[in-house]
């Protein structure tokens, strides 16, 4: 299975909370050591970054001045001066290389610090989700506003909406109107500055992250594949039962038109993604990568499915196949998707239309085509 598979399995275990106490303790110790090393390197890298310009300038001009003085006084010939000047330039290049390493070290410590902060972030959502699991999912959003920390204007302003259990809705609107931000608020990745988001009549922070993963399926714009097998990428977890998991994965890939493509690979579902860990691994195009990510939606009977521009890299045929299959799921989940194309919006039972962070219109495609001028310009041409 290779190194990539081991990494994928470890990530999946960490994601699902399956690490035992000793493993958690070891990871905690390693994270502590990494943070100590990062803190120790940071001041040296900072000093190197600030001293670089002064040091190189001083060495260059003082050496050139000395060479020029000795040449004028007759101690050096012109040929010696040129040769020594080239040596000084070579020395400067090497000194710059040293400082480049220090700059890179400083940048890496900044990234490492963010990673360590993320890894140590506590999961404060510990309550059970019996009510959420036993029923379908409805969502009520009341007067929600949100502003990014460094922004001067609100990304969303006084948003109110109701999404019924089993309803298929689309978020549409101009670029930067807050659609993706609202998706992240609904999934709990962001916290609104004011207002409330309630799922099945409970505040969103009532539910635990781990339990929510089993009933809420999301695919965001920037979908990523792990450098492990196709099987584990589709399941988004380690394989537990080979026969059962293979059947689930093949059916999921068929829903997005990727079954035949994967079947042609020499190792089928067990093909490693990318060639970094396996020279025989598969490299997929942007559209194929998106289809594999979308196939994850069909591996569980999710109660809520959230899709952020699911067809932005798909051709029209694959887009039609995907939406036809997603809206006809037998367990009838609640579906929210962001769309920019007319064909996608036709699958929605209700469309929420956003402009400049505000919800300006709600209705079916035909209703919005009669009442909202911006909607008409975007989708009636």
KEDOMI-192139 format. One line per 8 residues: their letters; for each residue x, y, z of C-alpha. Coordinates in nm, 4 decimals, always signed. Example, Ala and Ser with C-alpha at 12.3 -4.5 7.8 and 13.67 -1.06 7.14 Angstrom:
2
as) +1.2300:-0.4500:+0.7800  +1.3670:-0.1060:+0.7140 $
This chain:
381
xxxxxxxx) +0.0000:+0.0000:+0.0000  +0.3041:+0.2295:+0.0442  +0.3925:+0.5264:+0.2589  +0.1032:+0.7344:+0.1256  -0.1461:+0.4762:+0.2451  +0.0052:+0.4764:+0.5913  -0.0194:+0.8546:+0.6034  -0.3791:+0.8409:+0.4844 $
xxxxxxxx) -0.4715:+0.5816:+0.7448  -0.3071:+0.7816:+1.0208  -0.4855:+1.0980:+0.9166  -0.8163:+0.9136:+0.9054  -0.7621:+0.7655:+1.2537  -0.6778:+1.1094:+1.3896  -0.9813:+1.2536:+1.2143  -1.2238:+1.0000:+1.3602 $
xxxxxxxx) -1.0779:+1.0053:+1.7112  -0.9565:+0.6427:+1.7019  -0.6156:+0.7077:+1.8577  -0.5577:+0.5465:+2.1952  -0.4249:+0.7350:+2.4982  -0.0575:+0.6385:+2.4372  -0.0710:+0.7528:+2.0742  -0.2289:+1.0833:+2.1739 $
xxxxxxxx) +0.0409:+1.1307:+2.4378  +0.3195:+1.0607:+2.1841  +0.1691:+1.3040:+1.9330  +0.1398:+1.5662:+2.2048  +0.5087:+1.5212:+2.2956  +0.6157:+1.5499:+1.9305  +0.4087:+1.8646:+1.8822  +0.5675:+2.0137:+2.1947 $
xxxxxxxx) +0.9167:+1.9394:+2.0618  +0.8320:+2.0914:+1.7231  +0.7040:+2.4071:+1.8895  +1.0224:+2.4353:+2.1005  +1.2414:+2.4002:+1.7906  +1.0350:+2.6577:+1.6030  +1.0595:+2.9094:+1.8869  +1.4372:+2.8538:+1.9100 $
xxxxxxxx) +1.4898:+2.9099:+1.5371  +1.2680:+3.2146:+1.5019  +1.4898:+3.4823:+1.6658  +1.7994:+3.3649:+1.4756  +1.6121:+3.3753:+1.1469  +1.4709:+3.7198:+1.2249  +1.8139:+3.8578:+1.3088  +1.9576:+3.7084:+0.9904 $
xxxxxxxx) +1.6802:+3.8620:+0.7845  +1.7405:+4.2124:+0.9234  +2.1223:+4.1910:+0.9087  +2.1438:+4.0606:+0.5522  +2.1304:+4.3890:+0.3617  +2.3730:+4.5714:+0.5904  +2.6230:+4.2833:+0.5981  +2.6356:+4.2247:+0.2218 $
xxxxxxxx) +2.6563:+4.5963:+0.1449  +2.9377:+4.6461:+0.3959  +3.1433:+4.3521:+0.2652  +3.0958:+4.4532:-0.0998  +3.1850:+4.8185:-0.0780  +3.4669:+4.7861:+0.1761  +3.6357:+4.5140:-0.0321  +3.5908:+4.7065:-0.3561 $
xxxxxxxx) +3.7344:+5.0185:-0.1929  +4.0397:+4.8285:-0.0705  +4.0967:+4.6717:-0.4138  +4.0596:+5.0085:-0.5871  +4.3060:+5.1751:-0.3475  +4.5669:+4.9010:-0.3936  +4.5246:+4.9112:-0.7713  +4.5663:+5.2901:-0.7844 $
xxxxxxxx) +4.8751:+5.2711:-0.5623  +5.0286:+5.0136:-0.7971  +5.0174:+4.7111:-0.5666  +4.7679:+4.5319:-0.7952  +4.7633:+4.5131:-1.1710  +4.4342:+4.5735:-1.3578  +4.4078:+4.1982:-1.4255  +4.4462:+4.1228:-1.0559 $
xxxxxxxx) +4.1781:+4.3806:-0.9759  +3.9290:+4.2235:-1.2185  +4.0004:+3.8711:-1.0896  +3.9642:+3.9748:-0.7267  +3.6455:+4.1699:-0.8049  +3.4915:+3.8562:-0.9588  +3.5900:+3.6647:-0.6458  +3.4112:+3.9222:-0.4331 $
xxxxxxxx) +3.0946:+3.8811:-0.6421  +3.1181:+3.5021:-0.6024  +3.1580:+3.5436:-0.2257  +2.8554:+3.7739:-0.2160  +2.6443:+3.5145:-0.3963  +2.7377:+3.2532:-0.1396  +2.6628:+3.4889:+0.1495  +2.3227:+3.5651:-0.0054 $
xxxxxxxx) +2.2596:+3.1900:-0.0223  +2.3222:+3.1581:+0.3505  +2.0821:+3.4396:+0.4270  +1.8267:+3.2888:+0.1893  +1.8304:+2.9740:+0.4021  +1.7765:+3.1866:+0.7141  +1.4833:+3.3689:+0.5493  +1.3265:+3.0388:+0.4470 $
xxxxxxxx) +1.3766:+2.9051:+0.7969  +1.1965:+3.2055:+0.9398  +0.9044:+3.1620:+0.6982  +0.8821:+2.7917:+0.7804  +0.8644:+2.8658:+1.1526  +0.5654:+3.0925:+1.0850  +0.3842:+2.8167:+0.8938  +0.4795:+2.5605:+1.1563 $
xxxxxxxx) +0.3416:+2.7821:+1.4309  +0.0041:+2.8000:+1.2544  +0.0047:+2.4222:+1.2106  +0.0842:+2.3626:+1.5764  -0.1882:+2.6044:+1.6841  -0.4345:+2.4150:+1.4667  -0.3298:+2.0745:+1.5996  -0.3716:+2.1925:+1.9579 $
xxxxxxxx) -0.7109:+2.3533:+1.8944  -0.9603:+2.1861:+2.1322  -1.2817:+2.0186:+2.0212  -1.5266:+2.1910:+2.2537  -1.8347:+2.0377:+2.0907  -1.8893:+1.7272:+2.2982  -2.2637:+1.6828:+2.3220  -2.4441:+1.3886:+2.1614 $
xxxxxxxx) -2.6322:+1.4147:+1.8333  -2.9200:+1.1715:+1.8810  -3.1795:+1.4224:+1.7611  -2.9748:+1.5067:+1.4545  -2.9099:+1.1443:+1.3602  -3.2663:+1.0166:+1.4070  -3.4313:+1.2786:+1.1884  -3.3737:+1.4604:+0.8654 $
xxxxxxxx) -3.2114:+1.8020:+0.8804  -3.3792:+2.1405:+0.8688  -3.1931:+2.4709:+0.9066  -3.3126:+2.8063:+1.0384  -3.0866:+3.1107:+1.0044  -3.1913:+3.4234:+1.1924  -3.0342:+3.7701:+1.1452  -2.6836:+3.6340:+1.0851 $
xxxxxxxx) -2.4044:+3.8803:+1.0088  -2.0370:+3.8054:+0.9608  -1.7220:+4.0089:+0.9012  -1.3721:+3.8737:+0.8423  -1.1178:+3.9848:+1.1049  -0.9194:+4.2140:+0.8728  -1.2142:+4.3414:+0.6678  -1.3834:+4.6789:+0.7101 $
xxxxxxxx) -1.7156:+4.5670:+0.5604  -1.9455:+4.2792:+0.6448  -1.9338:+3.9738:+0.4174  -2.2912:+3.8883:+0.5216  -2.5557:+4.1204:+0.6643  -2.8737:+4.0204:+0.8480  -2.9289:+3.6900:+0.6690  -3.2578:+3.5109:+0.7453 $
xxxxxxxx) -3.3692:+3.1867:+0.5819  -3.5423:+2.8571:+0.6440  -3.4430:+2.5324:+0.4717  -3.6871:+2.2460:+0.5237  -3.5986:+1.8827:+0.5792  -3.5256:+1.7106:+0.2464  -3.5340:+2.0356:+0.0476  -3.2963:+2.0984:-0.2439 $
xxxxxxxx) -3.1801:+2.4599:-0.2437  -2.9234:+2.6629:-0.4343  -2.7249:+2.9698:-0.3344  -2.6721:+3.1963:-0.6338  -2.5482:+3.5491:-0.6840  -2.2648:+3.7720:-0.7904  -1.9020:+3.6954:-0.7074  -1.8077:+3.7928:-0.3532 $
xxxxxxxx) -2.1696:+3.8150:-0.2386  -2.1132:+3.5845:+0.0611  -2.2348:+3.2461:-0.0641  -1.9251:+3.0457:+0.0328  -1.9005:+3.2350:+0.3610  -2.2535:+3.1286:+0.4524  -2.1666:+2.7667:+0.3679  -1.8771:+2.7830:+0.6148 $
xxxxxxxx) -2.1041:+2.9324:+0.8789  -2.3581:+2.6526:+0.8349  -2.0871:+2.3873:+0.8679  -1.9488:+2.5526:+1.1803  -1.6130:+2.6470:+1.0312  -1.6901:+3.0125:+1.1005  -1.8850:+3.1645:+1.3890  -2.1313:+3.4464:+1.3133 $
xxxxxxxx) -2.0769:+3.7821:+1.4816  -2.4462:+3.8074:+1.5551  -2.7623:+3.6111:+1.4896  -2.8105:+3.2354:+1.5146  -2.7960:+2.9195:+1.3044  -3.0129:+2.6353:+1.4280  -3.0134:+2.2785:+1.2972  -3.3198:+2.0782:+1.3972 $
xxxxxxxx) -3.4037:+2.3487:+1.6505  -3.0627:+2.3295:+1.8213  -2.7817:+2.5856:+1.8030  -2.5064:+2.4660:+1.5740  -2.2534:+2.4317:+1.8581  -2.4829:+2.1773:+2.0268  -2.3458:+1.9067:+1.7967  -2.0018:+1.7447:+1.8112 $
xxxxxxxx) -1.7733:+1.7611:+1.5095  -1.7014:+1.3881:+1.5050  -2.0659:+1.2814:+1.5055  -2.1595:+1.5463:+1.2512  -1.9089:+1.4006:+1.0047  -2.1253:+1.0892:+0.9729  -2.4367:+1.2764:+0.8693  -2.3131:+1.5914:+0.6937 $
xxxxxxxx) -2.1258:+1.5531:+0.3656  -1.9395:+1.8524:+0.2206  -1.7358:+1.9157:-0.0925  -1.5791:+2.2607:-0.1145  -1.4419:+2.4517:-0.4131  -1.0785:+2.3668:-0.3432  -1.1223:+1.9902:-0.3235  -0.8078:+1.7918:-0.2483 $
xxxxxxxx) -0.7122:+1.4274:-0.2884  -0.4877:+1.2556:-0.0360  -0.1759:+1.0851:-0.1679  -0.3069:+0.7407:-0.0843  -0.5179:+0.4893:-0.2791  -0.8243:+0.5809:-0.4816  -1.0279:+0.3536:-0.2529  -0.9299:+0.5438:+0.0604 $
xxxxxxxx) -0.9849:+0.8764:-0.1146  -1.3394:+0.7818:-0.2108  -1.4236:+0.6377:+0.1308  -1.2295:+0.9170:+0.3051  -1.1238:+0.6617:+0.5664  -0.9157:+0.3428:+0.5861  -1.0733:+0.0341:+0.4332  -1.2202:-0.1953:+0.7011 $
xxxxxxxx) -1.3924:-0.4650:+0.4928  -1.2372:-0.5127:+0.1503  -1.5392:-0.6639:-0.0250  -1.7955:-0.4234:+0.1200  -1.5756:-0.1142:+0.0789  -1.4916:-0.1969:-0.2815  -1.8610:-0.2263:-0.3657  -1.9320:+0.1096:-0.1995 $
xxxxxxxx) -1.6449:+0.2779:-0.3864  -1.7372:+0.1354:-0.7287  -2.0983:+0.2476:-0.6908  -1.9881:+0.5943:-0.5791  -1.7486:+0.6335:-0.8732  -2.0229:+0.5244:-1.1106  -2.2437:+0.8102:-0.9891  -1.9856:+1.0645:-1.1106 $
xxxxxxxx) -1.8794:+0.8867:-1.4299  -1.5366:+0.7725:-1.3028  -1.5891:+0.3967:-1.2738  -1.4598:+0.3034:-1.6193  -1.1621:+0.5407:-1.5901  -1.0492:+0.3772:-1.2649  -1.1149:+0.0261:-1.3947  -0.8604:+0.0835:-1.6724 $
xxxxxxxx) -0.5832:+0.1477:-1.4187  -0.3584:-0.1517:-1.3511  -0.4334:-0.1532:-0.9770  -0.7899:-0.0286:-1.0010  -0.9152:+0.1074:-0.6699  -0.5774:+0.0360:-0.5116  -0.3928:+0.2704:-0.7458  -0.1921:+0.5305:-0.5563 $
xxxxxxxx) -0.2838:+0.8910:-0.6325  +0.0188:+1.0903:-0.7576  +0.3639:+0.9549:-0.8284  +0.5376:+1.0995:-0.5232  +0.5244:+0.7740:-0.3265  +0.4623:+0.5314:-0.6123  +0.6038:+0.5692:-0.9663  +0.3020:+0.3754:-1.0936 $
xxxxxxxx) +0.0575:+0.6127:-0.9278  -0.2126:+0.7947:-1.1223  -0.2220:+1.1667:-1.1947  -0.5704:+1.3041:-1.2557  -0.6910:+1.6166:-1.4313  -0.8794:+1.8909:-1.2478  -1.2161:+1.7572:-1.3598  -1.1282:+1.3997:-1.2608 $
xxxxxxxx) -1.0036:+1.5176:-0.9226  -1.3327:+1.6959:-0.8626  -1.5314:+1.3870:-0.9638  -1.3424:+1.1662:-0.7176  -1.4050:+1.4225:-0.4425  -1.7752:+1.4375:-0.5333  -1.8000:+1.0578:-0.5253  -1.7533:+1.0748:-0.1466 $
xxxxxxxx) -2.1075:+1.2111:-0.1205  -2.2419:+0.8735:-0.2378  -2.0555:+0.6583:+0.0161  -2.2891:+0.7279:+0.3113  -2.6570:+0.8119:+0.3581  -2.5763:+1.1706:+0.4570  -2.8696:+1.3675:+0.6004  -2.7259:+1.7021:+0.4832 $
xxxxxxxx) -2.5182:+1.7507:+0.1685  -2.3357:+2.0795:+0.1078  -2.1647:+2.1492:-0.2253  -1.9667:+2.4627:-0.3058  -1.9693:+2.5020:-0.6861  -1.9645:+2.1245:-0.7453  -1.9527:+2.1472:-1.1233  -1.6974:+2.4239:-1.1836 $
xxxxxxxx) -1.4520:+2.1742:-1.3415  -1.7046:+1.9340:-1.4953  -1.8189:+1.9097:-1.8543  -2.1912:+1.9456:-1.9238  -2.2491:+1.5699:-1.9603  -2.0846:+1.4859:-1.6267  -2.2564:+1.7805:-1.4586  -2.5952:+1.6516:-1.5714 $
xxxxxxxx) -2.5134:+1.2965:-1.4559  -2.4014:+1.4160:-1.1130  -2.7032:+1.6362:-1.0440  -2.9453:+1.3749:-1.1739  -2.7996:+1.1214:-0.9281  -2.7659:+1.3569:-0.6308  -3.1251:+1.4860:-0.6415  -3.2657:+1.1325:-0.6769 $
xxxxxxxx) -3.0948:+0.9801:-0.3718  -3.3495:+0.7437:-0.2110  -3.2970:+0.8669:+0.1476  -3.3867:+1.2233:+0.0384  -3.1214:+1.4346:+0.2171  -3.1347:+1.8106:+0.2553  -2.9099:+1.9502:-0.0199  -2.7478:+2.2944:-0.0385 $
xxxxxxxx) -2.5318:+2.3843:-0.3361  -2.3723:+2.6973:-0.4758  -2.4256:+2.7387:-0.8480  -2.3298:+2.9820:-1.1223  -2.4886:+2.8069:-1.4184  -2.8495:+2.8038:-1.5341  -2.8511:+2.4270:-1.5855  -2.7506:+2.3660:-1.2211 $
xxxxxxxx) -3.0124:+2.6039:-1.0834  -3.2903:+2.4159:-1.2599  -3.2359:+2.1262:-1.0160  -3.3113:+2.3462:-0.7137  -3.6549:+2.3591:-0.5561  -3.5698:+2.6964:-0.4059  -3.3016:+2.9539:-0.4922  -3.1550:+3.2061:-0.2467 $
xxxxxxxx) -3.0042:+3.4972:-0.4416  -2.7292:+3.7092:-0.2832  -2.5940:+4.0542:-0.3724  -2.3168:+4.2336:-0.1811  -2.3584:+4.0226:+0.1310  -2.7366:+4.0518:+0.1428  -3.0106:+3.8017:+0.0614  -3.2180:+3.9906:-0.1924 $
xxxxxxxx) -3.4514:+3.7304:-0.3443  -3.5911:+3.3844:-0.2704  -3.7930:+3.1617:-0.5022  -3.7859:+2.9184:-0.7915  -3.5913:+2.9905:-1.1079  -3.9034:+3.1152:-1.2884  -4.0056:+3.3349:-0.9942  -3.6631:+3.5016:-0.9662 $
xxxxxxxx) -3.6546:+3.5523:-1.3428  -3.9581:+3.7759:-1.3042  -3.8602:+3.9757:-0.9951  -3.4806:+4.0283:-0.9793  -3.3043:+4.2288:-1.2510  -2.9554:+4.1110:-1.1579  -3.0726:+3.7491:-1.1691  -3.2255:+3.8085:-1.5113 $
xxxxx) -2.8990:+3.9558:-1.6470  -2.6951:+3.6634:-1.5086  -2.9109:+3.3707:-1.6114  -3.1584:+3.4729:-1.8825  -2.9036:+3.5477:-2.1527 $
